[in-house]
């Protein structure tokens, strides 16, 4: 009698517990139809030549009118974007907005009038807990979709030099090449992040949380970019275990560096100030993991509107009013001077902080050299800052392009031109001999 009762109890318990395989299957079914394969033609000018290449990635449809989320690096410098849906339909797409800092891009499918609306996935603002089961989805091979399963091994991973504004989900769900831009999905069938980074062994993947993406989505739609505010200073935490650094303070964040000419410097903010609050809201960064949330809040401030900072300096509390400006582009324009065999690129304070030291007012540098091209044979090196071309000072890629085209117009009578470059802070004049047409020889 007792055995019968126990058996009945066990049967009842089992029947009331959902089958995990069914949970996973339903979660997959909720999102998989909205996953898209993205094929792009990109422009490559990095090695002194204009080249086109083909690459691919994944994305996920988030609105019925065809908005697609993917990574910035999937669609960067592209001239053509095409998307293939799970049902076999394919459409061209355009970029609505993109942000290199977060590695997020928003596309819009070119749906013909009267077309059947595409399947849609839902973004969740919920923060994941460590140990939660997740699915990493992608479309690396066209119609064939991929799904890998794992758990969230870390929900607040700080990756130094991989974005100032977000912490990452780290999972053991494999994110292989071609899966970039695909969704991370929870067991409820909701998109909780955008897969962005993995390693070749597939042992771990890194995902941008949906809650962070949702913060910038309105600006991507409205402005075409995340519209970050820029103050011009960097903060660091009160404790840095790896470097064995600890500051004697229980609250605040240390101002590590103030950029010359920035709004922060003009307002009087100084390195080693202890930032206590911004607009009445307390600021505390005890560890590096606390930094991205503070940077994100500062980045969402209104342009040109003064913000009330309270800092501690030399034991005294000081009020500082700082009005941020628009951050703007985080990478400069570039142009391949093919006959010369070099790529000229604008110096950008965020992309080339090492060069800004030598060119605080901006300028142009050599970002790439053609192998065995004219510039390389004449002694040019990558990261040479171009000061003048043919005796004319240059500050922009447009000015270098104009001088380059002028030099081509002088062929075949003129085949040499002097360029003044700055290398490690020292000016050097190099004579560029572009007699050889290395492009034609290729």
VOGU-3710 file (C-alpha; in Angstrom, 3 decimals, decimal comma):
1> xxxxxxxxxx> 0,000/0,000/0,000  2,861/2,321/0,938  4,706/1,482/-2,286  1,609/2,271/-4,334  1,229/5,645/-2,625  4,898/6,479/-3,168  4,651/5,527/-6,816  1,581/7,719/-7,225  3,402/10,638/-5,587  6,405/10,254/-7,856
11> xxxxxxxxxx> 4,167/10,020/-10,908  2,371/13,172/-9,854  5,624/15,087/-9,280  7,031/14,086/-12,653  3,869/15,027/-14,505  3,853/18,482/-12,899  7,473/19,234/-13,903  7,884/20,642/-17,428  10,058/18,639/-19,792  13,295/20,614/-20,204
21> xxxxxxxxxx> 13,599/19,502/-23,799  10,191/21,012/-24,461  11,210/24,288/-22,771  14,291/24,562/-24,981  12,340/23,601/-28,087  9,679/26,249/-27,422  12,293/28,923/-26,743  14,056/28,077/-30,004  10,781/28,078/-31,934  9,882/31,524/-30,574
31> xxxxxxxxxx> 13,010/33,221/-31,963  14,557/31,076/-34,694  12,170/32,275/-37,463  13,304/35,888/-36,840  17,028/35,117/-37,168  18,501/36,354/-40,466  21,611/35,608/-42,484  23,430/38,829/-43,440  25,750/38,980/-46,433  27,709/42,171/-47,062
41> xxxxxxxxxx> 30,127/43,619/-49,575  32,628/45,754/-47,677  35,243/48,260/-48,768  38,853/47,699/-47,696  41,350/50,554/-48,046  43,698/49,630/-45,218  46,676/48,544/-47,303  46,984/51,419/-49,716  44,572/49,890/-52,180  40,827/49,998/-52,852
51> xxxxxxxxxx> 39,497/46,500/-52,520  36,097/44,924/-51,983  35,421/41,810/-49,990  32,490/39,617/-48,999  31,630/38,808/-45,395  28,653/37,475/-43,494  27,048/37,519/-40,086  23,745/37,118/-38,316  20,939/39,349/-37,101  17,516/39,255/-35,515
61> xxxxxxxxxx> 14,301/40,990/-36,657  12,721/43,074/-33,890  9,821/44,898/-35,637  7,164/43,861/-38,125  8,274/46,545/-40,587  11,702/44,919/-40,871  14,107/46,402/-38,316  17,082/44,083/-37,764  19,611/44,179/-34,933  23,167/43,059/-35,613
71> xxxxxxxxxx> 26,746/43,994/-34,707  28,468/47,124/-35,937  31,469/45,081/-37,067  29,222/42,971/-39,326  28,113/45,949/-41,448  31,044/48,360/-41,002  32,268/50,038/-44,222  29,817/48,163/-46,418  28,537/49,142/-49,852  25,834/46,459/-50,029
81> xxxxxxxxxx> 23,815/44,570/-47,417  21,502/41,638/-48,159  19,500/39,602/-45,663  18,006/36,140/-46,029  15,097/35,175/-43,780  14,471/31,740/-42,344  11,569/31,227/-44,779  13,918/31,703/-47,741  12,913/35,261/-48,677  15,757/37,707/-49,231
91> xxxxxxxxxx> 15,821/41,499/-49,129  18,373/44,245/-49,400  18,816/46,342/-46,270  20,048/49,777/-45,274  21,672/51,010/-42,080  19,298/53,002/-39,861  21,819/53,534/-37,100  25,065/52,146/-35,725  27,343/52,518/-32,736  30,931/51,323/-32,775
101> xxxxxxxxxx> 31,322/51,739/-29,003  28,646/49,166/-28,176  29,171/47,190/-31,419  25,469/47,478/-32,266  23,805/48,304/-35,588  20,161/48,702/-36,607  19,186/47,775/-40,165  15,929/48,123/-42,101  14,828/45,506/-44,612  13,676/46,864/-47,958
111> xxxxxxxxxx> 10,278/45,180/-47,855  8,130/45,669/-50,963  4,683/47,128/-50,499  2,183/44,487/-49,501  4,841/41,980/-48,464  4,013/39,560/-45,676  5,423/40,934/-42,390  8,509/39,038/-41,205  8,635/37,027/-37,964  9,597/39,169/-34,971
121> xxxxxxxxxx> 11,509/38,470/-31,757  11,008/40,384/-28,510  13,811/42,150/-26,631  13,736/41,655/-22,874  14,968/44,347/-20,442  15,531/41,713/-17,753  19,021/41,249/-16,368  20,155/37,633/-16,409  21,430/35,777/-13,363  24,524/33,601/-13,292
131> xxxxxxxxxx> 23,609/29,990/-13,999  20,628/30,691/-16,250  20,291/28,498/-19,324  20,565/30,396/-22,610  20,551/29,664/-26,330  22,949/31,366/-28,751  21,365/31,528/-32,204  22,810/32,497/-35,557  22,693/31,995/-39,299  26,304/31,520/-40,404
141> xxxxxxxxxx> 25,585/29,490/-43,558  22,510/31,012/-45,162  19,292/29,082/-44,673  20,950/26,692/-42,209  20,544/28,064/-38,690  22,654/27,186/-35,668  21,695/26,900/-31,996  24,062/26,254/-29,126  23,093/25,940/-25,470  24,930/26,916/-22,325
151> xxxxxxxxxx> 24,664/28,837/-19,101  25,507/32,392/-18,102  28,881/31,942/-16,428  29,239/35,659/-15,629  26,659/38,419/-15,904  28,907/41,420/-15,257  32,123/40,732/-17,158  34,306/43,829/-17,657  36,361/43,709/-20,852  39,040/46,377/-20,849
161> xxxxxxxxxx> 39,277/48,296/-24,151  36,118/46,566/-25,450  33,542/49,286/-25,008  33,258/51,945/-22,316  29,517/51,668/-21,815  28,630/48,073/-21,032  29,379/45,017/-19,009  29,084/41,728/-20,890  27,355/38,427/-20,431  29,872/35,611/-20,594
171> xxxxxxxxxx> 28,403/32,241/-21,550  29,690/28,813/-22,487  27,249/28,682/-25,401  29,485/28,530/-28,477  29,580/31,658/-30,661  31,396/30,683/-33,836  32,437/32,834/-36,824  29,305/33,937/-38,695  27,178/33,961/-35,539  28,099/37,560/-34,695
181> xxxxxxxxxx> 24,940/39,639/-34,397  22,728/36,698/-33,568  20,470/36,725/-30,498  21,041/35,248/-27,073  17,722/33,770/-25,928  16,423/32,790/-22,491  14,164/29,812/-21,759  11,095/32,051/-22,055  11,897/32,669/-25,723  12,946/36,311/-25,266
191> xxxxxxxxxx> 16,058/37,977/-26,707  18,276/38,904/-23,763  21,349/39,988/-25,692  23,238/40,298/-28,958  26,147/37,906/-29,442  29,289/39,796/-30,398  32,476/38,008/-29,447  33,694/34,452/-29,217  36,910/32,504/-29,479  38,079/29,983/-32,041
201> xxxxxxxxxx> 37,740/27,097/-29,600  34,119/28,012/-28,816  34,760/27,723/-25,075  33,178/31,036/-24,209  31,172/33,783/-25,823  30,425/37,386/-24,955  27,069/39,069/-25,386  25,809/42,671/-25,189  22,813/42,703/-22,790  19,447/43,709/-24,267
211> xxxxxxxxxx> 18,871/46,138/-21,396  21,864/48,169/-22,638  20,739/47,998/-26,279  17,240/49,184/-25,364  18,724/52,375/-23,879  20,238/53,491/-27,186  17,643/52,059/-29,584  15,543/55,268/-29,745  18,624/57,314/-30,667  19,694/54,823/-33,325
221> xxxxxxxxxx> 16,277/55,285/-34,919  16,163/59,065/-34,513  19,763/60,151/-35,056  21,414/57,211/-36,780  23,846/56,884/-33,890  23,849/56,425/-30,120  24,346/60,179/-29,591  26,783/59,910/-26,687  27,693/63,018/-24,718  31,405/63,713/-24,250
231> xxxxxxxxxx> 32,956/65,358/-21,197  36,586/64,551/-21,939  37,715/62,798/-18,788  38,320/59,218/-17,712  37,508/57,678/-14,361  39,002/54,747/-12,528  37,806/52,789/-9,492  38,912/53,203/-5,922  40,331/49,676/-5,872  42,361/47,912/-8,552
241> xxxxxxxxxx> 43,326/44,478/-7,302  45,422/43,525/-10,355  47,619/46,617/-10,094  47,545/46,578/-6,294  46,119/50,121/-6,135  43,736/51,273/-3,432  42,604/54,829/-2,712  41,639/55,963/0,755  37,984/56,743/0,068  34,680/54,983/0,683
251> xxxxxxxxxx> 32,706/56,713/-2,063  33,250/58,454/-5,374  35,241/57,692/-8,520  38,743/58,949/-9,252  39,257/61,270/-12,215  42,212/59,545/-13,870  42,775/61,822/-16,853  41,376/65,069/-18,268  41,850/65,615/-21,983  43,354/68,863/-23,181
261> xxxxxxxxxx> 40,767/71,220/-24,686  37,835/69,121/-23,467  34,703/70,497/-21,759  35,974/69,008/-18,475  39,302/70,833/-18,693  37,652/74,115/-19,637  35,328/73,766/-16,625  38,259/73,246/-14,252  38,062/69,503/-13,584  41,518/68,098/-12,741
271> xxxxxxxxxx> 43,217/64,725/-12,639  43,084/63,102/-9,188  39,798/64,854/-8,347  37,439/62,515/-6,534  34,077/62,704/-8,293  31,308/62,382/-5,688  28,094/63,235/-7,549  26,623/64,410/-10,858  23,402/66,442/-10,862  22,737/65,417/-7,280
281> xxxxxxxxxx> 23,146/61,689/-7,943  25,934/60,002/-6,003  28,729/58,393/-8,004  30,747/55,491/-6,657  33,075/53,173/-8,530  34,715/50,782/-6,135  35,760/48,289/-8,828  36,245/48,320/-12,616  32,890/46,579/-13,006  31,218/49,766/-11,706
291> xxxxxxxxxx> 32,688/51,986/-14,451  30,489/51,182/-17,525  27,210/52,110/-15,773  28,671/55,496/-14,774  30,069/56,109/-18,266  26,677/55,226/-19,752  24,831/57,658/-17,468  27,289/60,429/-18,320  26,982/59,550/-22,014  23,193/59,994/-21,924
301> xxxxxxxxxx> 23,416/63,595/-20,647  22,049/66,434/-22,785  24,548/68,228/-25,021  25,641/71,749/-24,002  23,553/71,600/-20,812  25,695/72,235/-17,698  25,911/69,316/-15,277  26,591/69,953/-11,591  29,649/67,988/-10,459  30,746/67,761/-6,838
311> xxxxxxxxxx> 34,377/66,733/-6,406  36,788/66,374/-3,509  40,127/68,084/-4,097  42,795/68,463/-1,428  40,279/67,692/1,293  37,812/70,344/0,074  34,442/69,807/-1,620  34,273/71,818/-4,841  31,368/72,457/-7,225  32,217/72,219/-10,932
321> xxxxxxxxxx> 29,777/72,900/-13,775  30,556/70,911/-16,938  28,569/71,135/-20,187  29,246/68,101/-22,426  29,446/68,215/-26,197  28,471/65,582/-28,751  31,015/62,775/-28,883  30,805/62,456/-32,636  32,672/59,921/-34,771  35,023/57,499/-33,068
331> xxxxxxxxxx> 36,969/56,665/-36,226  38,298/58,973/-38,941  37,657/58,946/-42,683  40,215/57,236/-44,913  41,299/57,250/-48,538  43,564/54,851/-50,442  46,171/56,660/-52,571  46,726/53,620/-54,779  49,464/54,961/-57,064  51,361/56,204/-54,009
341> xxxxxxxxxx> 50,779/52,911/-52,202  49,445/54,277/-48,924  46,179/54,866/-47,117  45,633/58,282/-45,537  43,336/58,398/-42,509  42,096/61,192/-40,281  43,414/61,212/-36,729  40,599/60,628/-34,271  40,924/61,336/-30,541  39,120/58,110/-29,649
351> xxxxxxxxxx> 40,631/55,837/-32,297  44,200/57,225/-32,219  44,879/58,651/-28,736  48,605/57,957/-29,208  48,733/60,195/-32,301  46,632/62,988/-30,762  49,561/63,690/-28,432  51,644/64,717/-31,469  48,745/66,291/-33,386  46,329/67,822/-30,829
361> xxxxxxxxxx> 44,604/69,861/-33,552  43,942/66,819/-35,709  45,522/65,766/-38,959  46,125/62,801/-41,238  48,332/59,758/-40,811  49,463/56,748/-42,825  47,168/53,932/-41,695  48,288/51,337/-44,235  50,995/50,611/-46,793  50,825/48,457/-49,898
371> xxxxxxxxxx> 53,320/45,630/-49,749  56,276/46,550/-51,975  54,398/49,688/-53,043  55,924/53,058/-53,866  55,471/54,553/-50,389  56,974/51,572/-48,603  59,933/51,523/-51,010  60,517/55,222/-50,310  60,730/54,774/-46,540  57,214/55,571/-45,340
381> xxxxxxxxxx> 55,972/53,803/-42,221  52,558/53,190/-40,743  51,484/55,895/-38,257  53,587/58,565/-39,976  51,640/61,815/-39,571  51,419/63,631/-42,920  52,170/67,321/-42,361  52,452/68,563/-45,944  52,265/67,286/-49,522  54,202/69,025/-52,268
391> xxxxxxxxxx> 54,788/72,022/-49,988  51,115/72,413/-49,052  50,063/71,812/-45,459  47,303/69,228/-45,075  44,920/68,646/-42,162  42,207/66,453/-43,666  41,790/63,417/-45,884  40,033/65,640/-48,446  43,163/67,815/-48,722  45,414/64,779/-49,142
401> xxxxxxxxxx> 43,037/63,395/-51,771  43,151/66,681/-53,698  46,969/66,651/-53,739  46,991/62,991/-54,740  44,680/63,628/-57,692  46,773/66,629/-58,673  49,878/64,420/-58,709  48,160/61,918/-61,006  47,194/64,709/-63,381  50,900/65,507/-63,758
411> xxxxxxxxxx> 51,815/62,039/-65,030  53,961/61,027/-66,858  56,052/64,213/-66,683  55,991/64,461/-62,886  56,566/61,314/-60,834  58,113/62,570/-57,579  56,628/64,607/-54,758  57,996/65,618/-51,327  55,964/64,833/-48,213  56,790/66,105/-44,747
421> xxxxxxxxxx> 55,847/63,581/-42,065  56,062/63,556/-38,290  57,420/60,332/-36,849  57,643/59,931/-33,084  57,506/63,697/-32,699  60,250/64,466/-35,260  59,653/65,947/-38,700  61,173/64,222/-41,711  60,951/64,995/-45,424  60,475/61,978/-47,660
431> xxxxxxxxxx> 60,425/62,123/-51,450  57,755/59,825/-52,827  58,679/58,371/-56,220  55,502/57,044/-57,819  56,974/56,219/-61,228  55,981/52,581/-60,933  52,332/51,701/-61,380  52,273/48,836/-58,900  48,493/48,435/-59,286  48,890/47,744/-63,002
441> xx> 51,645/45,224/-62,317  49,345/43,289/-59,968
//
